[in-house]
Amino acid sequence: MRRFYVLGSVVTAGMIFAAAAAHLGAQQPAAPAGQGRGAAPAAAGVSSILKVADNLYQVPGAGGTTAVFVTQNGVVLVDTKLANNGQAILDQVKTVTDRPITHIINTHTHGDHNGSNQFFPAAVEVVAHENTTANMQKMPVFQEAANKHGLPDRSYKDRLTLLSGNDSIDLYYFGPAHTNGDTFVVFRNAGVMHSGDAFANKGQPLIDRNNGGSGIAYPDTIGKAASSIKNVRTIITGHAQNGATMTWQDLVDFGEFNQLMLTHARQALKQGQTPEQAMTDFRAKLPAKFKEYNLAGGRGGPGGNFGVLFEELK
């Protein structure tokens, strides 16, 4: 039987990372509306906790966006940021509740989303898609004996519901996109979804082919999510900018964007264009509705995702 991790309890020194992280001290002035009780300033890189819905919060920064869901019996976290941010996450959680951490859901395999799993003891149940579990088992950090408790304890194939009643959380998998194990996490009663990096922000996504990601499958996967999941109004993205949330239409549009990019890649490849030429042409033809999308170089260089798409299409 799993033992719950009680917030505020004494933690052994070996489990404490980032000792200089945000620390609970004297009460601070009340936080702005939508934030926590103001008891803990955010650690460097970790933003203060923000309210998304009743009993549901997000903590942006220092890697992927962490969702904090306060249930009847404890707290469910979605993603744990980069390594050494466990205490900072915990300090932010303490500003809204003293209930224990009971579950961690990892949306995918990357270290900026599961990097602080090992801060939390084996009492906390870690849940992920079966492909993410397999990918995480290959990560060097989790091959170390001291960190193995940060690996998923429970995996699922297509859909899984955690908890029940108003605390119900639905986990969905629709196929490859950012990786081959992207989970869409739906807080059913709140009408809110955490999309992980399958929908990280408005821009070209990172396609991690080493972990099963697919630019060809990407638009279909997003389309399946948009047509299958019901009663969601608000989306917490994988890398929320300043805590901004998205709408369901934003997800629909993101699927359309990825389809346009794939279609253009097919045409450009037939025309013998380079990825850089394809990106230049794509920018010129992109509908105005996507004017806010980030198409800057970096991921894939000046050619962006067209380099990845070309290789996959070949």
C-alpha positions as CSV (number, residue, x, y, z in Angstrom):
1,M,0.0,0.0,0.0
2,R,1.3,3.4,-0.9
3,R,1.9,5.9,1.8
4,F,0.9,9.5,1.1
5,Y,3.5,12.3,1.2
6,V,2.3,14.8,3.8
7,L,3.3,18.4,3.0
8,G,5.2,20.0,5.8
9,S,6.5,16.7,7.1
10,V,10.2,16.2,7.7
11,V,12.0,15.1,4.5
12,T,15.3,13.4,4.6
13,A,18.3,15.4,3.4
14,G,18.9,13.1,0.5
15,M,15.5,13.9,-0.9
16,I,15.8,17.7,-0.8
17,F,17.0,19.4,-3.9
18,A,17.6,23.1,-4.5
19,A,17.9,24.0,-0.8
20,A,18.1,27.7,-1.8
21,A,14.7,27.4,-3.6
22,A,11.7,29.4,-2.5
23,H,11.2,28.8,1.2
24,L,8.2,29.2,3.4
25,G,8.8,31.8,5.9
26,A,6.7,34.6,7.5
27,Q,3.4,35.3,5.9
28,Q,3.6,37.6,2.9
29,P,1.0,40.1,1.9
30,A,-2.0,38.6,0.2
31,A,-1.3,37.5,-3.4
32,P,-3.0,39.1,-6.3
33,A,-6.4,37.7,-7.4
34,G,-6.0,34.3,-8.9
35,Q,-2.9,33.4,-7.1
36,G,-2.2,31.5,-3.9
37,R,-2.3,32.7,-0.3
38,G,1.0,34.5,-0.8
39,A,2.9,32.4,1.7
40,A,5.8,31.7,-0.6
41,P,7.6,33.8,-3.2
42,A,8.5,31.9,-6.3
43,A,12.0,30.4,-6.6
44,A,14.2,31.7,-9.4
45,G,12.7,30.6,-12.7
46,V,9.5,29.3,-11.1
47,S,6.5,31.6,-11.3
48,S,4.0,32.1,-8.5
49,I,1.0,29.7,-8.5
50,L,-2.0,30.9,-10.5
51,K,-5.6,29.9,-10.2
52,V,-7.2,28.4,-13.3
53,A,-10.5,27.1,-11.9
54,D,-11.9,25.9,-8.5
55,N,-9.2,23.7,-6.9
56,L,-7.1,23.8,-10.0
57,Y,-3.9,25.9,-10.4
58,Q,-0.8,26.2,-12.6
59,V,2.8,26.9,-11.8
60,P,4.6,28.2,-15.0
61,G,8.4,28.5,-15.5
62,A,11.6,26.4,-15.0
63,G,10.5,24.0,-17.7
64,G,7.0,22.8,-18.5
65,T,3.9,24.2,-16.9
66,T,3.0,22.3,-13.7
67,A,-0.7,21.8,-13.0
68,V,-1.8,21.5,-9.3
69,F,-5.2,19.9,-8.7
70,V,-6.5,19.8,-5.1
71,T,-8.7,16.8,-4.6
72,Q,-10.6,15.6,-1.6
73,N,-7.8,13.4,-0.4
74,G,-4.7,15.1,-1.7
75,V,-3.0,16.9,-4.6
76,V,-2.4,15.7,-8.1
77,L,0.5,17.3,-10.0
78,V,0.8,17.3,-13.8
79,D,4.5,17.5,-14.7
80,T,7.4,18.4,-12.5
81,K,9.6,20.8,-14.5
82,L,13.4,20.6,-14.8
83,A,15.5,18.9,-12.2
84,N,15.9,20.5,-8.8
85,N,12.5,22.3,-8.8
86,G,10.7,19.9,-6.5
87,Q,11.0,22.1,-3.4
88,A,9.9,25.2,-5.4
89,I,6.8,23.4,-6.7
90,L,6.1,22.2,-3.2
91,D,6.4,25.7,-1.8
92,Q,3.9,27.0,-4.3
93,V,1.5,24.1,-3.5
94,K,1.6,25.0,0.2
95,T,0.2,28.5,-0.6
96,V,-3.1,27.0,-1.6
97,T,-3.4,23.7,0.4
98,D,-1.8,21.6,3.1
99,R,-3.1,18.3,1.6
100,P,-0.6,15.7,0.6
101,I,0.8,15.0,-2.8
102,T,-0.7,11.7,-4.0
103,H,-0.1,11.5,-7.8
104,I,2.1,12.9,-10.5
105,I,1.0,12.6,-14.1
106,N,3.7,13.0,-16.7
107,T,2.5,14.2,-20.1
108,H,5.6,12.9,-21.9
109,T,9.2,11.9,-21.5
110,H,11.2,15.1,-21.5
111,G,13.3,16.2,-18.6
112,D,11.7,19.6,-18.5
113,H,8.5,17.9,-17.6
114,N,9.6,15.0,-15.4
115,G,12.9,16.4,-14.1
116,S,11.8,16.7,-10.5
117,N,9.9,13.5,-10.2
118,Q,12.6,12.0,-8.0
119,F,12.2,14.8,-5.4
120,F,8.9,13.2,-4.4
121,P,9.1,9.8,-2.6
122,A,7.8,6.5,-3.7
123,A,4.6,7.2,-1.8
124,V,3.5,9.3,-4.7
125,E,2.0,7.4,-7.6
126,V,3.4,8.4,-11.0
127,V,1.2,7.9,-14.0
128,A,2.0,8.1,-17.8
129,H,1.2,6.6,-21.2
130,E,2.9,3.3,-21.8
131,N,5.1,4.7,-24.5
132,T,6.2,7.5,-22.1
133,T,7.0,4.9,-19.5
134,A,9.2,3.0,-21.9
135,N,10.9,6.3,-23.0
136,M,11.5,7.4,-19.4
137,Q,13.1,4.0,-18.5
138,K,15.8,4.8,-21.1
139,M,16.6,8.2,-19.6
140,P,20.0,8.1,-17.8
141,V,18.7,9.9,-14.7
142,F,16.1,7.2,-14.0
143,Q,18.6,4.4,-14.5
144,E,20.2,5.4,-11.3
145,A,18.9,3.4,-8.4
146,A,18.3,6.4,-6.2
147,N,15.9,7.9,-8.8
148,K,13.9,4.9,-10.0
149,H,11.0,5.8,-7.8
150,G,10.5,8.7,-10.2
151,L,9.5,6.4,-13.0
152,P,5.8,5.7,-13.7
153,D,4.1,3.2,-11.4
154,R,1.0,3.0,-13.6
155,S,0.7,3.1,-17.4
156,Y,-2.3,3.2,-19.8
157,K,-2.8,2.5,-23.5
158,D,-5.6,4.7,-24.9
159,R,-7.6,6.1,-22.0
160,L,-7.5,6.1,-18.2
161,T,-9.7,7.7,-15.5
162,L,-8.0,8.6,-12.2
163,L,-10.1,9.2,-9.1
164,S,-13.9,9.7,-9.2
165,G,-16.7,12.1,-8.8
166,N,-15.7,15.8,-8.9
167,D,-12.1,14.7,-8.7
168,S,-12.2,12.6,-11.9
169,I,-9.2,13.1,-14.2
170,D,-9.4,11.6,-17.7
171,L,-6.1,10.8,-19.5
172,Y,-6.2,10.4,-23.3
173,Y,-3.8,9.2,-26.0
174,F,-4.5,9.8,-29.7
175,G,-1.2,8.9,-31.3
176,P,2.2,10.4,-32.1
177,A,2.8,14.1,-32.1
178,H,5.5,15.8,-30.0
179,T,6.5,12.3,-28.9
180,N,4.9,8.9,-29.2
181,G,3.4,9.1,-25.7
182,D,1.7,12.5,-25.4
183,T,-1.1,12.5,-22.8
184,F,-4.0,15.0,-22.8
185,V,-5.1,15.5,-19.2
186,V,-8.7,16.5,-18.6
187,F,-9.9,17.8,-15.3
188,R,-13.5,16.8,-16.0
189,N,-15.4,18.8,-13.4
190,A,-13.4,22.0,-14.1
191,G,-13.7,21.8,-17.9
192,V,-9.9,22.3,-18.2
193,M,-7.3,20.3,-20.0
194,H,-3.5,20.2,-19.7
195,S,-2.1,19.5,-23.2
196,G,1.5,19.0,-22.4
197,D,3.9,19.8,-25.3
198,A,1.5,18.3,-27.8
199,F,0.2,21.8,-27.7
200,A,3.0,23.8,-26.0
201,N,2.2,27.2,-27.3
202,K,1.2,29.0,-30.5
203,G,4.0,28.2,-32.9
204,Q,5.7,25.3,-34.7
205,P,6.0,22.4,-32.3
206,L,9.1,20.4,-31.4
207,I,8.9,17.1,-33.2
208,D,11.1,14.6,-31.2
209,R,11.6,11.8,-33.6
210,N,14.1,10.1,-31.2
211,N,11.2,9.6,-28.9
212,G,8.6,8.6,-31.5
213,G,7.3,12.1,-32.5
214,S,5.9,12.5,-35.9
215,G,5.2,15.6,-38.0
216,I,3.1,13.5,-40.4
217,A,0.9,12.2,-37.6
218,Y,0.8,15.5,-35.7
219,P,-2.2,17.2,-37.3
220,D,-4.2,14.0,-37.2
221,T,-3.4,13.5,-33.5
222,I,-4.5,17.1,-32.6
223,G,-7.6,16.7,-34.8
224,K,-8.6,13.5,-32.9
225,A,-8.1,15.2,-29.6
226,A,-10.2,18.2,-30.7
227,S,-13.0,16.1,-32.0
228,S,-13.0,13.4,-29.3
229,I,-12.6,15.4,-26.0
230,K,-15.8,17.1,-24.9
231,N,-16.8,19.9,-22.4
232,V,-13.4,21.5,-22.1
233,R,-13.3,25.3,-22.2
234,T,-9.8,26.1,-21.0
235,I,-6.4,24.7,-21.9
236,I,-3.2,24.8,-19.8
237,T,-0.4,24.4,-22.4
238,G,3.0,22.8,-22.0
239,H,4.8,26.1,-21.8
240,A,2.3,28.7,-20.8
241,Q,3.6,32.2,-21.4
242,N,3.1,34.2,-18.2
243,G,0.4,31.7,-17.2
244,A,-1.8,32.5,-20.2
245,T,-4.3,29.8,-20.9
246,M,-5.8,28.8,-24.3
247,T,-9.3,28.2,-25.6
248,W,-10.6,25.1,-27.3
249,Q,-10.6,27.0,-30.6
250,D,-6.9,27.6,-30.1
251,L,-6.4,23.8,-30.1
252,V,-8.5,23.4,-33.3
253,D,-6.5,26.2,-35.0
254,F,-3.2,24.5,-33.9
255,G,-4.3,21.3,-35.6
256,E,-5.1,23.3,-38.8
257,F,-1.7,25.0,-38.6
258,N,0.1,21.7,-38.4
259,Q,-1.9,20.4,-41.3
260,L,-1.0,23.4,-43.4
261,M,2.7,22.9,-42.6
262,L,2.5,19.2,-43.5
263,T,0.7,20.0,-46.8
264,H,3.2,22.7,-47.7
265,A,6.1,20.3,-46.9
266,R,4.8,17.7,-49.3
267,Q,4.5,20.4,-52.1
268,A,7.9,21.9,-51.3
269,L,9.6,18.5,-51.3
270,K,8.2,17.7,-54.7
271,Q,9.4,21.1,-56.0
272,G,13.0,20.4,-54.8
273,Q,13.0,23.2,-52.2
274,T,15.3,23.3,-49.3
275,P,13.8,23.5,-45.8
276,E,14.8,27.2,-45.6
277,Q,13.1,27.9,-48.9
278,A,10.0,26.1,-47.8
279,M,9.8,28.1,-44.6
280,T,10.2,31.4,-46.5
281,D,7.4,30.4,-48.8
282,F,5.2,29.1,-46.0
283,R,5.5,32.4,-44.1
284,A,4.3,34.3,-47.1
285,K,1.3,32.1,-47.6
286,L,0.2,31.6,-44.0
287,P,-3.3,32.8,-43.3
288,A,-3.7,36.0,-41.1
289,K,-5.2,34.0,-38.3
290,F,-1.8,32.6,-37.5
291,K,0.0,35.9,-37.4
292,E,0.8,35.5,-33.7
293,Y,2.5,32.1,-34.2
294,N,6.2,31.9,-33.6
295,L,8.0,30.7,-36.7
296,A,11.4,31.8,-35.6
297,G,14.5,29.7,-36.2
298,G,16.0,27.6,-33.5
299,R,14.1,24.4,-33.6
300,G,15.4,23.1,-36.8
301,G,17.2,26.3,-37.6
302,P,16.0,28.7,-40.3
303,G,14.0,25.8,-42.0
304,G,12.2,25.1,-38.8
305,N,10.2,21.9,-38.8
306,F,10.5,21.6,-42.6
307,G,13.8,19.8,-42.1
308,V,12.2,17.3,-39.8
309,L,9.1,16.9,-42.1
310,F,11.3,16.4,-45.2
311,E,13.2,13.6,-43.6
312,E,10.1,11.9,-42.4
313,L,8.3,12.3,-45.7
314,K,11.4,10.8,-47.5
